[in-house]
Amino acid sequence: YREWENWLKGGNPHLLVTFESECATQHPESVFIMPLHPLVKQAAMSFDTRHRVITALKAKSNNVPVGRYEFAIYQWQFHGIREDLVLRPVASSEIVTAHLSGLLEKAEDAPTDERGGVSPEWDDLDAQHYRLWSEARTKHRQRTQELAEYRRESLATSHRARISLLEEQLKQTNNEKIQKMRQSQIAAAEADYARRIQDLDIAMERADVTAGAVAYGVLFVEGVE
């Protein structure tokens, strides 16, 4: 980010870029453009995400019934003590949902003449996703609370032991300079403990799962001959 910011503020109108890791290794002076680069994020934000982006794919499998299925990919971002980001696929059939990741991995573009003219309905998918998201959100908050309580107790135990040691060291010395040093260490330990507890409280308040649709599509499943 700092390098990108420096180039934006600089006067050089040219920028060497590459999309290949091997090239970036061979030419360290170039900018390696990957999904997390600020330029890519800015480009992604320029798209109008208020309209659904729908794709049509086909895949072969004997694990699910042959047919036409609507699907959606949602992004879940977990906030709290442990941050995480996952993609949650949902299909119009629970059987397909269980195999959707594997089906999409080997899927191909469906020919235009196979797509049909029926406009898919997404309300059922959104409702199904809402139930899954609601359950995940409740479980995440419970896990965050349990983890916070465990870490709080662990911090309290280690803090008591640390303070007890410093106070004992303070009692055992008559040197004024060492006494001041021990008192400073005790104050620093108390401040560090208070900060860590405050971080846990903030993480508890932030415990949530935010969700957003990434893509919608129709999947045509054919049997394997």
C-alpha positions in Angstrom: 0.0 0.0 0.0 2.8 2.4 0.9 4.6 1.8 -2.5 1.3 2.3 -4.3 0.6 5.5 -2.4 4.2 6.8 -3.1 3.7 6.2 -6.8 0.4 8.1 -6.9 1.9 11.1 -5.1 5.0 11.0 -7.3 5.6 12.6 -10.7 6.4 9.4 -12.8 3.5 8.9 -15.3 4.7 5.3 -16.1 4.3 2.2 -14.0 5.8 -1.2 -14.7 3.2 -3.9 -13.8 2.9 -7.7 -14.0 0.2 -10.2 -13.3 2.7 -13.2 -13.1 4.5 -14.1 -9.9 7.5 -15.4 -11.8 7.8 -12.2 -13.7 7.5 -10.2 -10.4 10.4 -12.3 -8.9 12.6 -11.6 -11.9 11.7 -7.9 -12.0 11.3 -6.7 -8.4 11.0 -3.1 -9.7 7.6 -3.9 -11.2 4.3 -3.8 -9.4 2.8 -7.3 -8.9 -1.0 -6.9 -9.5 -3.0 -9.5 -7.6 -6.5 -9.6 -6.1 -5.5 -7.8 -2.9 -3.7 -4.9 -4.7 -5.4 -1.5 -4.1 -5.7 -1.0 -7.9 -7.7 -4.2 -8.2 -9.9 -3.3 -5.3 -10.6 0.1 -6.7 -11.5 -1.5 -10.1 -13.8 -3.9 -8.4 -15.6 -1.1 -6.6 -16.3 0.7 -9.8 -18.7 -2.0 -10.9 -22.4 -1.5 -10.1 -23.1 -4.3 -7.7 -26.8 -3.4 -7.3 -27.5 -5.5 -10.4 -27.1 -9.3 -10.3 -24.3 -10.8 -12.3 -25.7 -14.1 -13.6 -23.7 -16.8 -15.2 -24.7 -20.1 -16.9 -22.6 -23.2 -16.5 -22.8 -26.9 -17.2 -21.1 -29.8 -15.5 -21.2 -33.6 -15.6 -21.8 -35.7 -12.5 -23.4 -38.8 -11.2 -23.5 -37.6 -7.7 -26.6 -35.3 -8.2 -29.7 -35.7 -10.3 -29.6 -34.5 -13.9 -31.3 -31.1 -14.2 -31.2 -27.4 -14.1 -30.4 -25.7 -10.8 -30.1 -22.1 -9.7 -27.2 -21.2 -7.4 -25.6 -18.3 -5.6 -22.2 -17.6 -4.0 -22.2 -15.5 -0.9 -19.3 -14.0 1.0 -19.2 -14.2 4.7 -16.9 -12.1 6.7 -16.4 -13.0 10.3 -15.6 -10.2 12.8 -14.5 -10.5 16.4 -11.5 -12.1 18.1 -10.8 -14.4 15.1 -11.3 -12.7 11.7 -12.1 -14.9 8.7 -13.5 -14.7 5.2 -15.3 -17.6 3.5 -17.4 -18.1 0.4 -20.7 -19.9 1.0 -22.4 -21.6 -2.0 -26.1 -22.2 -2.0 -28.1 -24.1 -4.6 -31.9 -24.6 -5.2 -31.4 -28.3 -4.2 -29.7 -29.3 -1.0 -28.1 -32.2 -2.7 -26.5 -29.9 -5.2 -25.5 -27.5 -2.5 -23.4 -30.3 -0.9 -21.6 -30.9 -4.1 -21.7 -27.3 -5.6 -18.0 -26.4 -5.0 -16.8 -29.5 -6.8 -19.3 -29.0 -9.6 -18.3 -25.4 -10.2 -14.6 -26.4 -10.1 -15.0 -28.5 -13.3 -17.9 -26.6 -14.9 -17.8 -25.1 -18.3 -19.8 -22.3 -20.0 -23.2 -23.4 -21.1 -23.9 -22.8 -24.8 -26.4 -20.1 -25.5 -28.9 -22.4 -27.0 -29.0 -24.5 -23.8 -29.6 -21.7 -21.4 -33.3 -21.4 -22.1 -35.4 -18.3 -21.8 -36.8 -18.8 -18.2 -35.8 -16.0 -15.9 -34.6 -17.7 -12.6 -36.2 -16.7 -9.2 -33.7 -15.9 -6.5 -36.0 -15.3 -3.5 -35.8 -18.9 -2.4 -32.0 -18.9 -2.6 -31.8 -15.7 -0.6 -34.2 -17.1 2.0 -32.2 -20.3 2.2 -29.0 -18.3 2.6 -30.6 -16.1 5.3 -31.3 -19.2 7.4 -27.7 -20.5 7.0 -26.3 -17.1 7.7 -28.5 -16.6 10.8 -27.4 -19.9 12.3 -23.7 -19.2 11.5 -24.0 -15.7 13.1 -25.4 -17.1 16.3 -22.8 -19.8 16.5 -20.0 -17.3 15.8 -21.2 -15.0 18.6 -21.3 -17.9 21.0 -17.9 -19.1 20.1 -16.5 -15.6 20.4 -18.0 -15.2 23.8 -16.6 -18.6 24.9 -13.2 -17.7 23.5 -13.3 -14.3 25.2 -14.1 -15.8 28.6 -11.3 -18.3 28.2 -8.7 -15.6 27.2 -10.0 -13.3 30.0 -9.4 -16.0 32.6 -6.0 -16.8 31.1 -5.0 -13.2 31.1 -6.1 -12.7 34.7 -4.2 -15.8 35.9 -0.9 -14.7 34.1 -1.4 -11.1 35.3 -1.8 -12.1 38.9 1.3 -14.2 38.7 3.3 -11.3 37.0 2.1 -8.7 39.6 2.9 -11.1 42.5 6.4 -11.6 41.2 7.0 -7.9 40.7 5.7 -7.0 44.1 7.8 -9.6 45.8 10.9 -8.3 43.9 9.9 -4.8 45.1 9.8 -5.9 48.8 13.2 -7.5 48.6 15.1 -4.4 47.6 16.0 -1.3 49.5 17.7 0.4 46.5 15.6 3.5 45.5 16.4 3.2 41.8 15.4 -0.4 41.7 12.3 0.3 43.6 11.3 2.9 41.1 12.0 0.5 38.3 9.9 -2.2 39.9 7.0 0.3 40.5 7.3 1.3 36.8 7.1 -2.3 35.8 4.0 -2.9 37.9 2.3 0.2 36.4 3.2 -1.0 32.9 1.9 -4.5 33.7 -1.4 -3.1 35.0 -1.8 -0.9 31.8 -1.0 -3.8 29.6 -3.6 -6.0 31.3 -6.2 -3.3 31.1 -5.5 -2.8 27.4 -5.8 -6.5 26.6 -9.1 -6.7 28.5 -10.4 -3.7 26.6 -9.4 -5.4 23.3 -11.4 -8.4 24.3 -14.4 -6.3 25.2 -14.2 -4.5 21.8 -13.9 -7.8 20.0 -17.0 -9.1 21.8 -19.0 -6.0 20.7 -17.8 -6.5 17.1 -18.6 -10.2 17.0 -20.7 -10.5 13.8 -20.9 -12.1 10.4 -21.5 -9.8 7.5 -22.8 -11.3 4.3 -23.1 -10.2 0.6 -23.9 -11.9 -2.6 -20.9 -12.4 -4.9 -22.5 -14.1 -7.9 -25.6 -15.8 -9.2 -25.9 -18.5 -11.8 -27.7 -21.4 -13.4 -26.0 -24.8 -13.4 -27.0 -27.5 -15.9 -26.0 -31.0 -14.6 -25.5 -33.8 -17.1 -24.8 -37.4 -16.3 -21.4 -39.0 -16.9 -21.6 -41.6 -19.7 
